[in-house]
Amino acid sequence: MSVRALPPLGPTRRLKLPRQAERTLRNGLTVIVVRRPAVPLVELRLWMPFVRAHLARGHLLAQTMLSGTETMSSVQIAAELQRIGGGLSAGLDPDRLMLSGTSLATGLDRLLEILAEVLTGASYPAEWVDIERDRLVDGIQVARSQPAHLARTALLRRIYGRHPYAVQTPEPEQVRAVRPGALRTLHAQRVRPAGAVLVLVGDVRPERALDAAEKALDGWDGDGYPAELPPAPPLVPGPLQLFDRPGSVQSSLRLALPAVPRTHPDHAALQLANLVFGGYFSSRWVENIREDKGYTYGPHSLVEHSVAGSLLVASAEVATEVTAPALLETSYELGRLATVPPTSEELEQARQYALGTLQLGVSTQTGLASLVSAYAGNGLRLDFLAEHAARLARASAEDVAEAAARYLAPTRAVTVVLGDAERIASSLSTLSPVETAPVPS
């Protein structure tokens, strides 16, 4: 069977950014509107700084925030949202509380009114809190049976120690202890407009949408207090930590390496270095331990950004018997990239992938809303996207090699392995000092 040559890469299209407008309301809420008239819909993203000092309460607050207000039941909220072709949901990450929604463009005013109703009058009715409390406990217990969750938990604790980022899932007994009154108190303290950002993207006139947001949300007050997030600790390499999971037929490999925020001059070169290493399907790591050796199905690496810092995390699930060989090849590929610049072909493929991903990210209303919101959470605006694209376009092989040597050298890695210690500890100890510990709860 003959192998057909792939067509050459085409030219990268110029990144076109849509119109946007911004206004900061008297209560401190920043509103950003981006006009995108492709379809008659509006995407809404509201994020609030929300350091999770009270982890169980924070998670349960996000799950019950839309369960009713002083004047509307959860059924009435859902019916009103359905009437305007929309919906609302709430979620929590390590840095922020996020409300996401959508509606027909003609329903924007009503969507904003419902949002304001939730922000100012969420009541956390006891019957809903009871239901969602049990559901959250069930979800935590299911997650704790999954190797990927356990490996992630082990890695975060190894990296962050006593920092709030170290624990991102509450204990079931902590969740069971939460009562509706505690959620109302937390809401009053933390659901506040100061420092929050509302993003609206869709078929709307920016100035009119800003006026609608101001009319609906200008009365949202928050006399609570902001929580201070301590700086993330430096990444300190050390012995490989092996978390024992007897009888496991697979091992979960997790490596964390230093990274930089989006605004750092090295960010574009590091993004390209990560792609060459393991950030997409055509990367060296995937070619090595998936295509060539068959150790795993889907190894992947990515740069994770948070308010307190950035990390590059590499993940792979491998058969128990090839745990040490897979880790050896991972270190080899990191070391090779840190010492040997990528070829021109590798660099151009990674560059096209990175630039194409930016194009795709702004090609839909949903993607654009999420991107604008993520950027705003780091103090950036959409015009930074063009600046980043320009940095990606001009990064040279030498720039990528320097970034790889600075951040991706295997000696800088924090390594965690979850697997059957009896079967893999001996072989792993030939590659690195090993500390064995029980699986994190």
URVENTA-V535829 format. One record per helix or strand of 2 or more residues. SS is the DSSP state (@ for helix, = for strand). FROM is the first residue (numbers start at 1). TO is the last residue. Records with the same first field share a line. If there is no record, write none. Layout:
BEGIN
SS = FROM-TO  FROM-TO
END
This chain:
BEGIN
= = 20-24  30-35  41-49  68-69  87-92  96-104  197-202  240-244  250-258  300-306  309-319  414-419  434-438
@ = 55-64  74-83  105-121  126-143  147-160  164-166  172-176  180-190  206-217  267-279  284-292  320-339  344-361  365-376  383-394  397-407  410-412  421-428
END
